[in-house]
Amino acid sequence: MSENVTPHDGTAEALADKAAPAHHAKADARERERQERLARGDYDLFRDSLADFYELPDRDIFAKVEPFWRFTEMNKKSGYYLYRRTLLGPSANRVKVCDEVTGEVREMVMMAANNYLGLTTHPRVIEAGIKAYEKYGAGAGSVSLLAGTIDLHAELEQKLARFKGCEDAIVFPAGYSSNVGCVTALAREGDVIVNDILNHASIVDGSKLSGATIKVFPHQDVEALDKLLARLRRQDDVHGILVIVDGVFSMDGDIAPLPKLIPIVRKHGARLMIDEAHATGVIGQNGHGTPEHWGVEGQVDVVAGTLSKGLGGVGGFVASSRDVVNYLRFYARSYMFSTALPPAVSASLNTALDVIEDEPELRARLWKNINYMREKLLGMGWDLGDAETAIFPLIIGDDYKVKEMGRQLDKMGIYVNPVFYPAVARKLSRIRLSLMATHTQEDLDDTLTAIEKTGKVVGAI
């Protein structure tokens, strides 16, 4: 919005003030009606969402639990419950799935996993884990800061630091805990965290827990960020400022514009953090992620991410300068109070990083699949937003069509993720696909055929 305001007599504001009590009264009445409807079990499969059961005020803290149970059971009986479909084998291009409702076992094309390079089933990665299990046992035995660090952890941190072009790295037991731990360790009351509005939930949660003031800017809008940072720097009560963005945004598949962000953040004396969860192994000439993709390695203050997607394992990391990483080891509570990664996982991750370097053909196959899929989906008329990586959002914006299409794709043996509010905005519900290097041409074509058929049946294309 422009900072130039046209003079007026304030009539509009006066009318709005008078209308506000009536507006709020109607909104409160609608909310009471909604809560009463949900409490008595009057559900709408295509209108109600997870957000509707988040808060049902009652003297019993469990009051919201039973209505949500009934809602999920109704979804199961109607064929719209597409969660926790149990895999009976590895997360690969095709999977054996046991239907929780019917008990039926089916083969499906996996289009919902984040195993972008297929490393969960790579022979070298598996072998490394087996050998480590035999040598070190099942677990690390303690938190990393105390008695839980083994040589495999130190090796992994050194490899990640080199991979990300940083001085040092710290490894967490989960990607979620790496973001929460990093943000809460660095930011305090008096500081300001500035988030892209589409940042991952782990960043949002870490921001809330930190006690810092939280500001957001419109997605990828660097001009709005510039203006926001300028206003913040004019405030005497603002201490440090941490700007956080996803490298690749998880629901949209677009890439953060680091060449535009870095000079703006520097100009205002702030620090920049990126979450590389969906970028590591996928983008950049060598798969090193977003900074390499843009040619700005070493210019981002904090590089965080997960080890569960492109690297095919589990865990999270933060790479930065030596002094920042050293500080995080003592002040990131999700690191300090969590048992270290199991040795077998650590060994597999070390080997996964080697495989990314040794076998660039994996990334080449992934991008061949990405380019083929994008061309075909756009040719069908799908709205993919600004997606440019391995994540494909089929943006539909109608919850009924998304639910029905998800149900039909499931029946046709295509495993996808329907995504609704509050994971995305109310009018941007979608079917989300994730591609892997291990998808065959047959996998892609079977998926495209099913998507085109179901999309036409529900009226999405």
C-alpha positions as CSV (number, residue, x, y, z in Angstrom):
1,M,0.0,0.0,0.0
2,S,1.3,3.5,-0.8
3,E,2.4,5.7,2.0
4,N,0.9,8.7,0.2
5,V,-2.6,9.2,1.7
6,T,-5.3,11.3,0.0
7,P,-6.8,13.9,2.4
8,H,-10.4,13.3,3.3
9,D,-12.9,14.3,6.0
10,G,-13.0,11.0,7.9
11,T,-16.6,10.1,7.0
12,A,-15.7,6.6,5.9
13,E,-13.9,5.9,9.2
14,A,-16.8,7.3,11.2
15,L,-19.3,5.1,9.4
16,A,-17.0,2.1,9.8
17,D,-16.7,2.7,13.5
18,K,-20.5,2.8,13.8
19,A,-20.9,-0.4,11.8
20,A,-18.2,-2.2,13.6
21,P,-20.2,-3.3,16.7
22,A,-23.0,-4.7,14.5
23,H,-20.5,-6.5,12.3
24,H,-18.7,-8.0,15.3
25,A,-22.0,-9.1,16.8
26,K,-23.0,-10.9,13.6
27,A,-19.6,-12.5,13.5
28,D,-19.9,-13.7,17.1
29,A,-23.3,-15.1,16.5
30,R,-22.1,-17.0,13.4
31,E,-19.2,-18.4,15.5
32,R,-21.5,-19.5,18.3
33,E,-23.8,-21.2,15.7
34,R,-20.7,-23.0,14.2
35,Q,-19.5,-24.2,17.6
36,E,-23.0,-25.5,18.5
37,R,-23.3,-27.2,15.1
38,L,-20.0,-29.0,15.5
39,A,-20.7,-30.0,19.1
40,R,-23.9,-31.7,18.1
41,G,-22.3,-33.6,15.2
42,D,-23.7,-31.6,12.3
43,Y,-20.8,-31.7,10.0
44,D,-20.2,-30.5,6.4
45,L,-17.5,-32.7,4.7
46,F,-16.7,-30.0,2.2
47,R,-16.9,-26.9,4.3
48,D,-15.5,-27.9,7.7
49,S,-11.7,-28.1,8.1
50,L,-9.1,-28.9,10.7
51,A,-9.3,-25.2,11.8
52,D,-12.9,-25.6,12.8
53,F,-12.0,-28.1,15.6
54,Y,-9.0,-26.2,16.9
55,E,-11.0,-24.4,19.5
56,L,-14.4,-25.4,20.9
57,P,-14.5,-23.5,24.2
58,D,-15.6,-25.6,27.1
59,R,-14.8,-26.2,30.8
60,D,-13.5,-29.6,29.7
61,I,-10.3,-29.4,27.7
62,F,-11.2,-32.6,25.8
63,A,-14.5,-31.0,24.5
64,K,-13.0,-30.6,21.0
65,V,-11.6,-34.1,20.8
66,E,-14.8,-36.2,20.5
67,P,-16.5,-34.0,17.8
68,F,-13.3,-34.2,15.7
69,W,-13.2,-38.0,16.1
70,R,-16.7,-38.2,14.7
71,F,-15.7,-35.9,11.8
72,T,-12.7,-38.1,10.9
73,E,-14.8,-41.2,11.1
74,M,-17.4,-39.7,8.7
75,N,-14.6,-38.8,6.3
76,K,-13.4,-42.4,6.4
77,K,-16.8,-43.9,5.7
78,S,-17.3,-41.5,2.8
79,G,-13.9,-42.4,1.3
80,Y,-12.4,-38.9,1.8
81,Y,-9.9,-39.8,4.6
82,L,-6.6,-39.9,2.8
83,Y,-4.3,-39.7,5.8
84,R,-2.0,-42.4,7.3
85,R,-2.3,-44.8,4.3
86,T,0.1,-47.3,5.7
87,L,3.1,-48.3,3.5
88,L,4.2,-51.9,3.7
89,G,7.6,-51.3,2.2
90,P,10.1,-48.5,1.4
91,S,9.1,-45.0,0.2
92,A,9.8,-45.6,-3.5
93,N,8.3,-44.7,-6.8
94,R,5.7,-47.4,-6.4
95,V,4.6,-48.5,-3.0
96,K,2.5,-51.2,-1.4
97,V,-0.3,-49.6,0.7
98,C,-2.7,-51.0,3.2
99,D,-6.0,-49.2,3.3
100,E,-6.8,-48.4,7.0
101,V,-10.5,-48.6,6.4
102,T,-10.9,-51.6,4.1
103,G,-7.6,-53.5,4.9
104,E,-7.0,-53.9,1.2
105,V,-3.4,-54.0,0.0
106,R,-2.7,-52.1,-3.3
107,E,0.2,-51.0,-5.4
108,M,0.2,-47.2,-5.9
109,V,2.4,-44.7,-7.7
110,M,3.9,-42.6,-4.9
111,M,3.5,-38.9,-5.8
112,A,3.4,-37.6,-2.2
113,A,6.8,-38.3,-0.8
114,N,9.7,-35.9,-0.4
115,N,12.3,-38.5,-1.3
116,Y,13.4,-36.4,-4.2
117,L,16.6,-38.3,-5.2
118,G,15.4,-41.7,-4.1
119,L,18.2,-42.0,-1.6
120,T,16.1,-43.9,1.0
121,T,16.5,-47.0,-1.1
122,H,20.0,-46.3,-2.6
123,P,22.2,-49.4,-2.0
124,R,25.1,-47.4,-0.7
125,V,23.0,-45.5,1.7
126,I,21.4,-48.7,3.0
127,E,24.7,-50.5,3.4
128,A,26.2,-47.6,5.4
129,G,23.3,-47.7,7.8
130,I,23.6,-51.5,8.3
131,K,27.3,-51.3,9.0
132,A,26.8,-48.5,11.5
133,Y,24.0,-50.4,13.3
134,E,26.3,-53.3,13.8
135,K,29.2,-51.2,15.0
136,Y,27.5,-48.6,17.2
137,G,24.2,-50.2,18.2
138,A,20.7,-48.8,17.9
139,G,21.0,-45.4,19.5
140,A,23.4,-42.6,20.5
141,G,22.7,-43.0,24.3
142,S,22.6,-39.3,25.2
143,V,22.0,-35.7,24.0
144,S,24.7,-34.4,21.7
145,L,26.0,-31.8,24.0
146,L,26.8,-34.3,26.7
147,A,27.6,-38.0,26.0
148,G,25.7,-38.5,22.7
149,T,28.2,-37.2,20.1
150,I,29.9,-39.9,18.1
151,D,32.4,-39.6,15.3
152,L,29.6,-40.1,12.7
153,H,27.8,-36.9,14.0
154,A,31.0,-34.9,13.8
155,E,31.6,-36.1,10.2
156,L,28.1,-35.3,9.2
157,E,28.3,-31.7,10.6
158,Q,31.6,-31.2,8.7
159,K,30.2,-32.5,5.5
160,L,27.0,-30.4,5.8
161,A,29.1,-27.2,6.5
162,R,31.2,-27.8,3.3
163,F,28.1,-28.7,1.3
164,K,26.4,-25.5,2.3
165,G,29.5,-23.3,2.0
166,C,29.6,-22.4,5.7
167,E,32.2,-22.7,8.5
168,D,30.3,-25.1,10.7
169,A,27.0,-27.0,11.1
170,I,24.9,-28.4,13.9
171,V,22.7,-31.5,13.5
172,F,19.2,-31.8,15.2
173,P,17.0,-34.9,15.6
174,A,14.3,-33.4,13.2
175,G,13.9,-30.7,10.7
176,Y,11.2,-29.1,12.7
177,S,13.4,-28.9,15.8
178,S,16.2,-27.4,13.8
179,N,14.1,-24.4,12.9
180,V,12.4,-24.1,16.3
181,G,15.8,-24.4,18.1
182,C,17.7,-22.0,15.9
183,V,15.1,-19.2,16.0
184,T,14.4,-19.5,19.7
185,A,18.1,-19.5,20.4
186,L,18.9,-16.4,18.4
187,A,15.8,-14.1,18.9
188,R,14.7,-12.6,22.2
189,E,12.1,-10.1,23.5
190,G,12.9,-6.8,21.9
191,D,14.1,-8.4,18.7
192,V,11.9,-8.7,15.6
193,I,11.5,-11.7,13.3
194,V,10.3,-11.0,9.8
195,N,8.7,-13.9,8.0
196,D,7.6,-14.5,4.5
197,I,3.9,-15.1,4.9
198,L,4.2,-18.6,3.4
199,N,7.1,-19.8,5.7
200,H,6.9,-23.3,7.0
201,A,5.0,-24.0,10.3
202,S,8.3,-24.8,12.1
203,I,9.5,-21.3,11.4
204,V,6.2,-19.8,12.6
205,D,6.3,-21.9,15.8
206,G,9.9,-21.0,16.5
207,S,9.1,-17.4,16.0
208,K,6.2,-17.5,18.5
209,L,8.2,-19.4,21.1
210,S,11.1,-16.9,20.9
211,G,9.3,-14.1,22.5
212,A,10.4,-11.7,19.7
213,T,7.9,-9.5,17.9
214,I,6.7,-11.1,14.7
215,K,6.1,-9.3,11.4
216,V,5.2,-10.8,8.0
217,F,5.6,-9.6,4.5
218,P,3.6,-10.7,1.4
219,H,5.0,-13.7,-0.3
220,Q,8.2,-12.9,-2.3
221,D,7.5,-9.2,-2.1
222,V,10.9,-7.7,-1.7
223,E,9.7,-4.1,-2.0
224,A,7.3,-4.6,0.9
225,L,10.1,-6.2,2.9
226,D,12.3,-3.2,2.2
227,K,9.6,-0.8,3.4
228,L,8.9,-2.9,6.5
229,L,12.6,-3.1,7.5
230,A,13.0,0.7,7.0
231,R,10.1,1.3,9.4
232,L,11.4,-1.1,12.0
233,R,14.9,0.5,11.9
234,R,13.3,3.9,12.7
235,Q,11.9,2.4,16.0
236,D,14.1,2.9,19.0
237,D,12.7,-0.1,20.8
238,V,13.8,-2.6,18.1
239,H,16.9,-4.5,18.8
240,G,18.0,-7.2,16.3
241,I,16.1,-8.2,13.2
242,L,16.0,-11.7,11.7
243,V,14.5,-12.1,8.2
244,I,13.5,-15.7,7.5
245,V,12.4,-17.3,4.2
246,D,12.0,-20.8,2.7
247,G,14.6,-21.6,0.0
248,V,12.0,-23.6,-1.8
249,F,8.4,-23.1,-0.5
250,S,6.9,-26.4,0.5
251,M,3.3,-25.8,-0.8
252,D,4.1,-23.8,-4.0
253,G,7.5,-25.1,-5.2
254,D,8.9,-21.6,-6.0
255,I,12.3,-20.3,-5.1
256,A,13.2,-17.4,-2.8
257,P,14.8,-14.5,-4.7
258,L,18.1,-14.3,-2.7
259,P,19.9,-11.9,-5.1
260,K,17.1,-9.3,-4.3
261,L,16.7,-10.2,-0.6
262,I,20.4,-10.2,0.5
263,P,21.1,-6.5,-0.3
264,I,17.9,-5.3,1.3
265,V,18.6,-7.3,4.5
266,R,22.1,-6.0,4.5
267,K,21.0,-2.4,3.9
268,H,18.9,-2.4,7.1
269,G,21.4,-4.2,9.3
270,A,19.3,-7.3,9.6
271,R,20.3,-11.0,9.4
272,L,19.0,-13.5,6.9
273,M,18.0,-17.1,7.5
274,I,16.7,-19.6,4.9
275,D,15.1,-23.0,5.3
276,E,16.6,-25.4,2.7
277,A,14.2,-28.3,3.4
278,H,13.0,-28.7,-0.2
279,A,16.1,-27.3,-1.9
280,T,18.9,-29.5,-0.6
281,G,19.9,-32.0,-3.3
282,V,17.4,-30.6,-5.7
283,I,18.5,-27.1,-6.9
284,G,21.9,-25.6,-7.7
285,Q,24.5,-27.0,-10.1
286,N,25.7,-29.5,-7.6
287,G,22.5,-29.8,-5.6
288,H,23.8,-27.6,-2.8
289,G,20.6,-25.6,-2.6
290,T,19.3,-22.1,-3.0
291,P,22.5,-20.1,-2.4
292,E,24.3,-22.2,-5.0
293,H,21.3,-21.9,-7.4
294,W,21.7,-18.1,-7.3
295,G,25.5,-18.0,-7.0
296,V,25.4,-16.4,-3.5
297,E,27.0,-19.1,-1.4
298,G,28.5,-17.8,1.8
299,Q,26.3,-14.7,1.7
300,V,23.4,-16.0,3.8
301,D,23.8,-15.7,7.6
302,V,22.0,-18.9,8.6
303,V,21.2,-21.9,6.4
304,A,18.9,-24.4,8.0
305,G,17.2,-27.5,6.6
306,T,16.0,-31.0,7.0
307,L,17.8,-34.3,6.4
308,S,14.6,-36.1,5.6
309,K,13.9,-35.1,2.0
310,G,16.7,-34.9,-0.6
311,L,19.0,-36.8,1.7
312,G,16.4,-39.5,2.4
313,G,16.8,-39.9,6.1
314,V,15.6,-37.9,9.2
315,G,16.9,-35.0,11.2
316,G,17.7,-31.3,10.6
317,F,20.7,-29.0,10.5
318,V,21.8,-25.4,10.8
319,A,24.9,-24.2,9.0
320,S,26.5,-20.9,9.7
321,S,29.6,-19.3,11.1
322,R,31.6,-21.1,13.8
323,D,30.5,-18.7,16.5
324,V,26.8,-18.9,15.6
325,V,26.9,-22.7,15.6
326,N,28.8,-22.8,18.8
327,Y,26.2,-20.6,20.4
328,L,23.3,-22.8,19.1
329,R,24.9,-25.9,20.7
330,F,24.3,-24.3,24.1
331,Y,21.2,-22.2,23.6
332,A,19.0,-24.2,21.1
333,R,16.8,-26.2,23.5
334,S,15.6,-28.6,20.9
335,Y,19.2,-29.7,20.4
336,M,20.3,-29.5,24.0
337,F,17.4,-31.6,25.4
338,S,17.0,-34.2,22.6
339,T,18.9,-37.4,22.2
340,A,21.3,-37.4,19.2
341,L,20.5,-39.0,15.9
342,P,20.9,-42.8,15.8
343,P,24.2,-43.9,14.5
344,A,22.7,-45.8,11.5
345,V,20.8,-42.8,10.4
346,S,23.9,-40.6,10.7
347,A,26.0,-43.0,8.6
348,S,23.3,-43.2,5.9
349,L,23.2,-39.4,5.8
350,N,27.0,-39.2,5.4
351,T,26.8,-41.6,2.5
352,A,23.8,-39.8,1.0
353,L,25.9,-36.6,0.8
354,D,28.6,-38.6,-1.0
355,V,26.1,-40.0,-3.4
356,I,24.8,-36.6,-4.3
357,E,28.4,-35.5,-5.2
358,D,29.3,-38.8,-6.9
359,E,26.1,-39.4,-8.9
360,P,24.9,-36.2,-10.5
361,E,22.8,-38.3,-12.9
362,L,20.3,-38.7,-10.1
363,R,19.6,-35.0,-10.1
364,A,19.6,-35.0,-13.9
365,R,16.9,-37.6,-13.9
366,L,14.9,-35.7,-11.4
367,W,15.0,-32.6,-13.5
368,K,14.1,-34.5,-16.6
369,N,11.0,-35.7,-14.8
370,I,10.2,-32.2,-13.5
371,N,10.4,-30.6,-17.0
372,Y,8.3,-33.4,-18.5
373,M,5.6,-33.2,-15.9
374,R,5.4,-29.4,-16.0
375,E,5.0,-29.4,-19.8
376,K,2.2,-32.0,-19.7
377,L,0.3,-30.5,-16.7
378,L,0.4,-27.0,-18.2
379,G,-0.7,-28.4,-21.5
380,M,-3.8,-29.8,-19.7
381,G,-4.6,-26.4,-18.4
382,W,-3.6,-26.8,-14.8
383,D,-2.8,-23.8,-12.6
384,L,0.6,-24.6,-11.1
385,G,1.2,-21.1,-9.6
386,D,4.9,-20.2,-9.7
387,A,6.1,-23.8,-9.2
388,E,9.6,-24.3,-10.6
389,T,11.0,-27.3,-8.6
390,A,10.0,-30.9,-7.8
391,I,6.8,-29.7,-6.0
392,F,3.7,-29.4,-8.2
393,P,0.6,-27.7,-6.8
394,L,-2.5,-28.4,-8.9
395,I,-4.4,-25.3,-7.6
396,I,-8.1,-25.8,-7.7
397,G,-9.5,-23.6,-4.9
398,D,-12.7,-25.6,-4.4
399,D,-12.6,-28.0,-1.4
400,Y,-15.2,-30.3,-2.9
401,K,-13.3,-30.7,-6.1
402,V,-10.0,-31.3,-4.3
403,K,-11.5,-33.9,-2.0
404,E,-13.3,-35.7,-4.7
405,M,-10.3,-35.7,-7.0
406,G,-8.1,-37.0,-4.2
407,R,-10.6,-39.8,-3.5
408,Q,-10.7,-40.8,-7.2
409,L,-7.0,-40.6,-7.7
410,D,-6.6,-42.9,-4.6
411,K,-8.9,-45.4,-6.2
412,M,-6.9,-45.3,-9.4
413,G,-3.7,-46.1,-7.6
414,I,-2.1,-42.6,-7.5
415,Y,-0.9,-41.5,-4.1
416,V,-1.2,-37.7,-3.8
417,N,-1.8,-35.2,-1.0
418,P,-5.0,-33.1,-1.1
419,V,-4.2,-29.8,0.8
420,F,-6.7,-27.5,2.4
421,Y,-7.0,-24.6,4.8
422,P,-5.3,-23.9,7.1
423,A,-2.2,-25.4,5.3
424,V,-3.0,-23.1,2.5
425,A,-5.3,-20.1,2.0
426,R,-9.1,-20.9,1.9
427,K,-9.4,-20.3,-1.9
428,L,-6.1,-22.0,-2.8
429,S,-6.9,-25.7,-1.9
430,R,-5.0,-28.0,-4.1
431,I,-3.7,-31.4,-5.1
432,R,0.1,-31.5,-4.3
433,L,2.5,-33.7,-6.2
434,S,6.2,-34.4,-5.4
435,L,8.5,-35.9,-8.0
436,M,11.4,-38.2,-7.5
437,A,14.4,-39.2,-9.6
438,T,13.3,-42.8,-9.4
439,H,9.9,-42.2,-11.1
440,T,9.8,-44.0,-14.4
441,Q,8.2,-42.8,-17.6
442,E,5.4,-45.2,-16.9
443,D,4.9,-43.8,-13.4
444,L,4.6,-40.2,-14.8
445,D,2.3,-41.2,-17.7
446,D,0.0,-43.3,-15.4
447,T,-0.2,-40.3,-13.1
448,L,-0.9,-37.8,-15.9
449,T,-3.6,-40.0,-17.4
450,A,-5.3,-40.3,-14.0
451,I,-5.0,-36.6,-13.3
452,E,-6.4,-35.6,-16.6
453,K,-9.4,-38.0,-16.2
454,T,-10.2,-37.1,-12.6
455,G,-9.7,-33.4,-13.2
456,K,-12.2,-33.4,-16.0
457,V,-14.7,-35.5,-14.0
458,V,-14.7,-33.0,-11.1
459,G,-14.6,-30.0,-13.3
460,A,-11.2,-28.8,-12.2
461,I,-9.9,-28.4,-15.8
